[in-house]
Amino acid sequence: IYYNINLDGKSYLDKKDISTKELFEKVSEVKQAPKTSAIAPSRYIEFFEKYSENYDVIFMGLGTGFSSATGSAMLAAQEFDNVYVVDTKNLSAGVGLLINKAVKFRSQGMSAKEIFDEVSKLIPLVRTQFVINTLKYLHMGGRCSGTARIFGSTLRLKPIIRVSNNKMVVTKKPIGYHRGLNAMLE
């Protein structure tokens, strides 16, 4: 399912109409952050229909605190008896960890329902965090003020963001990227 990306008055399907590289080039060109728009439940219904006739389906995407996409998938899944949607409450790194676990569970012979149940138990245990190298995109997206960007950039602050309970939380603001990585590892 491709995300809808809106930028400079145009709409793109992520990875289909525009690559990551092209997206960053366009953002630099127009000096504006892209926005995403909701994926309609009807698109998920179409997607699930392709697979649910022959397979049980487990869907994992960004947590509902970060994107409305999973909520749309949950609505669509109500139309099926064999589609399970996991609210990962996480961003891509956390989603990837949960998918890896789901694949292991499948290899152990678990059913889709059992995998859904086991993965759901793991969600509160997932801990992801990352260091922000530039405040440019936070500012463009309205997540930090111009003043915060100027002072943060001047001081070379590199915020550490932790994903917790379906939200991003700033945990520390070390000076310098390497100090930020070291602080995150501590």
Steps between C-alpha positions, in 0.01 A plus 500: 500500500665823389480805724359818348760777509394858435766755414489834322139453388561155349416154628729198465481135597813432707754271330273470195477857367801642685815342644649595836785679324258696278290588805798647686607692188148642464485594871832688465375669185164623636624542861187343637435177688284239332167406654331166484130444459292215632480174313132420453370175652373407152862477377576257781189297419619467140847405621378245755260344247797406279648281773227403745339247265809278516680614814446630849636855509692685771552869435755711691567864428581820683330537835166680517672782691711578192270427209131455430590220257484224761161627618375476142641148476320407823171624357557305179593183692152494652378383158706179528517205737866427430670843496680612816629856536765569763526851644877490547501835687834558334691644207677299231785358713258366760268369230796316345585334832140381539488371142819301563335340803185425298710323235665287772159413643379401152808280458404329827164410345279749683169605347436862401281548809771357726763722336273804542454416870873442563613811311240708686656386831843619382398855406550649850851349507620667178740787568627710211681829495705707261718810483385795290794621290334818372216713632418612145220249442355536851472873432351451154241262643407740780648285777747768613494878476738710292662623819551146628647401164747794498614449861501121470702513177742758640555289812509185283229336711408151381176398672450136589146393420350198670186335370282426799131420533411602143686836528841651434662644811824703522714333767832690478658781296874430483739723309639337185387195308765263646414608854139446410571146384704430812226641724242288321710186543541574873 
